[in-house]
C-alpha cells in the first residue's frame, strides 16, 4: 500500500463528503449562538440529543431572515457540507433557515409583537380620538392599487367637500416598509402647510408575505410617533398587522376606513338643521320665561306703584330679545357660509369647470379618452365634450 500525505487524504475526504451529500436539510437546535461576528457572519453549532455539527451562516443569508436567531431555537437548516482541510473539520453551511413549528414570518411577527408590546407601542393610552369633521385626509398607499380606488369612491359618495390627498408609496416588496414609513414622516413634517386632519395608511388584501411591509419596525415606529392621527387599513377583516396594533384606529378594510373617517354630508346638514331648531326653541323658551317674570314683576310693581322700574325691565327684555336674535342669526350665517364655501371649492375642482375655460374631452366609440394621436385611425368616430354640448366627428 502506497502512503499518501495528510493533505491528499484531506482533499480526498473533502471531495468525497461534499460530492456525496450536496444540499441537505438538517433539523436541530442552535447551540453556542452569540450573534453575528464582526464580519457579519455567524459561527455556532447545530445539535440534537446525540450529536452536533459546526454551523456557518454567511452574512447574506442572515440578512434575508425576517425573524431573529437565538440560542436554543429549533430550526431546519438547508445547506451543504463544507470540509476545511487545514484543520480536518467539516461544517454545515446554511443557505436557508426555517424555524420549527411556526413559519418564518409567523415567528418574526411574534418576536416583533412581543418586543414592541414591551415598549408600550400598543398601549391604549397613546391612541388619540379621530377628528369628527375632517376637511383634509391623507392616504398613504399604492396609487395604482384597488385600495385607493375604494377609498376615493367611498369618500366622494359620503362627502364631496372633504379633500383626499394621495401620497404614493410602495406597499409590497423590498424597501416598501421604509417607503411607507418615510411617507408618514414626511406628511408630519409638511403638516403646518398641508393641514391634514387624519391619515389612512394601508393596502388591499393579500398573503402574509404581501402584507409584510406593515409588520416591519420602521412603519410601526413612524405611526407611533405621528402627530397626525393614523387609521390603519391593511388587507381584509381577518388580517391583523403590527401597523393595526400601533395605529390610533384599525379599520377592517380600506373601504371601511373611508366610511369611518369621512362624515356624511347629509348628516352634517341634518345636524345644522337640528342645532337651528334647538336654538330657536331655546330662544322661545327664554323669551317666554322672561315674559312670565316681567308679568310677575309688573304685578308686584303695580301694587307698589313704581311704574318707571317696570318700564326699565321691559326695555331690558327688548334688548335681550334683539341680542338673542342677532346671536342666532350669526350662527346660522356662519353655518351657511361654511357650506357655501365648501360647495365653491368642490365646483372649482370639478372637471366641468375645466371645460368652461375652453378645454374639451374627446372619446372614441368605446368611451376611452383620447390622449395621443396614435390612439385613432382613419374612419374612427369621435365625440368631443365641450362646456355646453357635444361635437361628433370622423377621422379622415
C-alpha positions in Angstrom: 0.0 0.0 0.0 1.5 3.3 -1.1 1.5 6.1 1.6 -0.2 9.4 0.9 0.2 12.8 2.5 -2.2 14.2 5.0 -3.1 16.9 2.6 -4.0 14.4 -0.1 -6.1 12.4 2.4 -7.9 15.6 3.5 -8.6 16.6 -0.1 -10.0 13.2 -0.9 -12.2 13.3 2.1 -13.4 16.8 1.1 -14.3 15.7 -2.5 -15.9 12.5 -1.2 -18.1 14.2 1.5 -19.0 17.3 -0.4 -19.8 15.3 -3.5 -21.8 12.6 -1.7 -24.2 15.0 0.2 -24.7 18.1 -1.9 -27.6 20.1 -0.5 -29.1 18.7 2.7 -31.9 19.7 5.1 -30.9 19.2 8.8 -33.1 19.7 11.8 -31.7 20.6 15.2 -31.2 23.2 17.9 -28.9 26.2 17.7 -26.1 25.9 20.2 -23.4 28.3 21.4 -25.1 31.1 19.5 -23.6 34.5 20.3 -24.9 36.6 17.4 -23.0 37.7 14.2 -19.2 38.0 14.1 -17.8 41.5 13.4 -17.7 40.3 9.7 -21.5 39.8 9.8 -21.2 36.0 9.6 -22.4 33.6 12.3 -20.4 30.6 13.6 -22.3 28.3 16.0 -23.4 24.7 16.4 -26.5 22.7 15.3 -27.2 19.9 17.7 -29.6 17.4 19.0 -29.6 14.9 21.9 -27.0 12.6 20.2 -24.6 14.9 18.2 -23.6 18.3 17.0 -22.1 19.8 13.9 -20.5 23.2 13.3 -22.8 25.6 11.5 -21.8 28.6 9.4 -24.4 31.3 8.3 -22.9 33.8 5.9 -24.0 37.4 6.3 -26.1 37.5 3.1 -28.2 34.5 4.3 -28.6 36.1 7.8 -29.8 39.4 6.3 -32.6 37.7 4.4 -34.1 36.3 7.6 -37.3 38.1 8.8 -37.0 36.5 12.3 -34.3 36.7 14.9 -32.0 33.7 15.7 -31.2 32.9 19.4 -29.5 30.2 21.3 -31.8 27.1 21.8 -34.1 27.9 18.8 -35.2 24.8 16.9 -34.6 25.2 13.2 -34.3 23.4 9.9 -31.2 24.3 8.1 -31.0 23.9 4.3 -27.4 23.9 3.1 -24.3 22.0 2.1 -21.4 20.3 3.8 -18.0 22.0 3.7 -14.7 20.4 4.7 -11.9 22.7 5.9 -8.9 20.6 5.0 -6.3 22.5 7.0 -8.0 21.6 10.3 -9.7 18.4 9.2 -13.1 19.9 10.2 -16.4 19.7 8.4 -19.2 22.2 8.8 -22.8 22.7 7.6 -23.0 26.0 5.6 -26.6 27.3 5.7 -28.3 28.6 2.6 -31.8 28.7 4.1 -33.3 28.6 7.7 -36.8 28.0 8.9 -38.0 27.7 12.5 -39.6 24.5 13.7 -43.3 24.7 14.3 -44.1 28.3 13.2 -43.2 29.5 9.8 -40.5 32.2 9.5 -43.0 35.0 9.0 -45.2 33.9 11.9 -42.1 33.7 14.2 -40.9 37.2 13.0 -44.4 38.6 13.7 -44.5 37.1 17.2 -41.0 38.4 18.0 -41.8 41.9 16.8 -45.2 41.8 18.6 -43.5 40.9 21.9 -40.8 43.4 21.6 -43.0 46.4 20.7 -45.6 45.5 23.2 -42.9 45.5 25.9 -42.0 49.1 24.8 -45.6 50.2 25.1 -46.3 50.9 21.4 -49.7 49.2 21.6 -50.9 50.9 24.7 -54.4 52.4 24.5 -53.2 55.5 26.5 -51.2 56.6 23.4 -54.1 56.3 21.0 -56.0 59.5 20.1 -59.6 60.2 19.0 -60.1 60.9 15.4 -61.4 64.4 14.4 -65.2 64.3 14.0 -65.4 66.6 10.9 -62.1 66.3 9.0 -61.6 68.6 6.0 -58.5 67.1 4.5 -57.5 63.4 4.7 -54.1 62.0 3.5 -53.9 58.4 2.2 -50.5 56.6 2.1 -50.8 53.6 -0.3 -50.1 52.5 -3.8 -51.6 55.0 -6.3 -52.5 52.1 -8.6 -54.0 49.6 -6.2 -57.6 48.8 -5.5 -57.4 50.3 -2.0 -57.1 53.9 -3.2 -59.9 53.5 -5.7 -62.2 52.1 -2.9 -61.2 54.9 -0.5 -61.8 57.7 -3.1 -65.1 56.2 -4.3 -66.4 55.8 -0.7 -65.2 59.3 0.3 -66.8 61.0 -2.7 -70.1 59.2 -2.1 -70.3 60.3 1.6 -69.0 63.8 1.4 -67.6 65.6 -1.7 -66.4 68.6 0.3 -63.7 66.5 2.1 -60.3 66.7 0.3 -58.3 63.5 -0.3 -54.5 63.8 -0.6 -52.9 60.7 -2.0 -49.2 60.2 -1.0 -47.9 57.3 -3.2 -45.8 54.6 -1.6 -44.9 51.0 -2.5 -46.8 48.7 -0.2 -45.2 45.4 -1.1 -41.7 44.0 -1.8 -38.2 45.0 -0.7 -38.0 48.6 0.6 -41.7 49.0 0.8 -41.7 49.4 4.7 -39.1 52.1 4.5 -41.1 53.9 1.8 -44.3 53.8 3.8 -42.5 55.0 7.0 -40.8 57.8 5.1 -44.2 59.0 3.7 -45.7 59.1 7.2 -42.8 61.1 8.5 -42.8 63.5 5.5 -46.5 64.2 5.9 -45.9 65.1 9.5 -43.1 67.4 8.5 -45.2 69.3 6.0 -48.4 69.4 8.1 -48.1 73.0 9.1 -48.7 73.8 5.4 -50.8 70.8 4.4 -53.3 71.0 7.4 -54.1 67.3 7.3 -56.7 66.2 9.9 -56.3 62.4 9.7 -54.2 59.9 7.8 -55.2 56.5 6.3 -52.3 54.0 5.9 -52.8 50.7 4.2 -53.4 48.5 1.2 -55.7 45.8 -0.2 -55.7 42.1 0.8 -53.0 39.6 0.1 -50.9 36.9 1.7 -48.9 37.3 4.8 -45.8 37.9 2.6 -47.7 40.5 0.6 -48.8 42.4 3.7 -45.4 42.1 5.4 -44.3 45.8 5.0 -46.9 46.7 7.6 -45.4 44.2 10.1 -42.0 45.9 10.0 -40.5 48.1 12.7 -40.0 51.3 10.6 -43.7 51.5 9.8 -44.7 50.8 13.4 -42.4 53.5 14.8 -43.5 56.0 12.2 -47.1 55.5 13.1 -46.4 55.7 16.8 -44.6 59.0 16.5 -47.0 60.6 14.0 -48.6 63.8 15.3 -51.4 63.2 12.7 -53.9 60.6 13.9 -53.5 57.4 11.9 -56.1 54.9 10.7 -54.6 51.5 9.6 -56.5 49.8 6.8 -54.4 46.7 5.8 -55.9 43.8 3.9 -59.2 42.1 4.8 -61.1 42.0 8.1 -59.3 38.7 9.1 -55.8 40.2 8.6 -54.1 41.8 11.6 -50.7 43.5 11.3 -48.3 45.3 13.6 -49.5 48.6 12.0 -53.1 47.8 13.0 -52.0 47.4 16.6 -50.0 50.7 16.8 -52.4 52.9 14.9 -55.0 55.1 16.6 -57.7 53.1 15.0 -57.8 49.9 13.0 -60.2 49.7 10.1 -61.0 46.2 8.8 -60.7 47.2 5.1 -59.7 50.4 3.1 -63.4 50.9 2.3 -64.3 50.7 5.9 -61.6 53.3 6.7 -63.2 55.8 4.4 -66.6 55.2 5.9 -65.2 55.7 9.4 -63.2 58.8 8.7 -65.4 60.7 6.2 -68.6 62.1 7.7 -71.7 62.0 5.6 -72.6 65.5 4.2 -76.3 64.7 4.6 -75.7 64.0 8.3 -73.8 67.3 8.7 -76.6 69.3 7.1 -79.2 67.5 9.3 -77.1 68.4 12.4 -77.1 72.1 11.3 -80.8 72.0 11.0 -81.1 70.3 14.4 -79.0 72.9 16.0 -81.0 75.6 14.4 -84.2 74.1 15.7 -82.8 73.6 19.2 -81.6 77.2 19.2 -85.0 78.5 18.1 -86.7 76.5 20.8 -84.3 77.7 23.4 -84.8 81.3 22.4 -88.5 80.9 22.5 -88.3 79.3 25.9 -86.0 82.1 27.2 -88.4 84.8 25.9 -91.4 83.1 27.4 -89.6 82.8 30.7 -88.6 86.4 30.8 -92.1 87.4 29.8 -93.5 85.5 32.7 -91.0 87.1 35.0 -91.9 90.5 33.6 -95.6 89.9 34.1 -94.9 88.8 37.7 -92.8 91.9 38.2 -95.4 94.2 36.7 -98.0 92.7 39.1 -95.8 93.4 42.0 -94.8 96.9 40.9 -98.4 97.7 40.2 -99.1 97.0 43.8 -96.1 99.1 44.8 -96.6 101.8 42.3 -93.1 102.3 40.8 -94.1 102.3 37.1 -90.7 103.5 35.9 -89.0 100.4 37.2 -91.4 98.2 35.2 -90.6 100.2 32.1 -86.9 99.7 32.6 -87.3 96.0 32.9 -89.5 96.0 29.8 -86.7 97.8 27.9 -84.2 95.3 29.2 -86.3 92.5 27.9 -86.4 94.1 24.4 -82.6 94.4 24.4 -82.3 90.8 25.4 -84.6 89.7 22.6 -82.7 91.7 20.0 -79.3 90.4 21.1 -80.5 86.9 21.1 -81.9 87.2 17.6 -78.6 88.7 16.4 -76.6 85.8 18.0 -78.9 83.2 16.4 -78.6 84.9 13.0 -74.8 85.0 13.3 -74.6 81.3 13.9 -76.9 80.5 11.1 -74.9 82.8 8.7 -71.6 81.1 9.7 -73.0 77.6 9.1 -74.4 78.7 5.7 -71.1 80.4 4.7 -69.2 77.2 5.6 -71.5 75.0 3.4 -71.3 77.6 0.5 -67.5 77.8 0.7 -67.2 74.1 0.6 -69.5 73.9 -2.4 -67.4 76.5 -4.2 -64.3 74.6 -3.5 -65.9 71.5 -4.9 -67.0 73.3 -8.1 -63.5 74.7 -8.6 -62.2 71.1 -8.6 -64.9 69.8 -11.0 -63.9 68.7 -14.4 -66.8 70.8 -15.8 -65.0 73.9 -14.6 -62.1 73.0 -16.7 -64.4 72.7 -19.8 -65.7 76.2 -19.0 -62.2 77.6 -19.6 -62.1 76.4 -23.2 -60.8 72.8 -22.8 -62.6 69.7 -24.1 -62.5 66.0 -23.7 -62.6 63.7 -26.8 -63.5 60.0 -26.5 -63.7 57.2 -29.1 -66.7 54.9 -29.7 -65.7 52.8 -26.7 -65.8 55.7 -24.4 -62.0 55.8 -24.0 -60.4 59.3 -23.5 -58.1 60.2 -26.5 -54.8 61.4 -25.1 -52.5 60.7 -28.2 -53.0 60.8 -32.0 -51.7 57.3 -32.2 -54.9 56.1 -30.4 -57.1 56.8 -33.5 -57.1 55.7 -37.1 -58.8 56.9 -40.3 -62.6 56.3 -40.2 -62.9 56.3 -36.3 -65.9 58.1 -34.9 -65.1 60.6 -32.1 -67.2 62.5 -29.6 -65.9 65.8 -28.2 -67.4 67.0 -24.9 -67.5 70.9 -24.6 -68.6 73.1 -21.8 -72.0 73.0 -23.5 -73.0 70.1 -25.7 -71.0 67.6 -27.7 -69.5 67.5 -31.2 -69.3 64.3 -33.2 -66.5 63.9 -35.8 -64.9 61.3 -38.0 -61.1 60.9 -38.6 -60.0 61.4 -42.2 
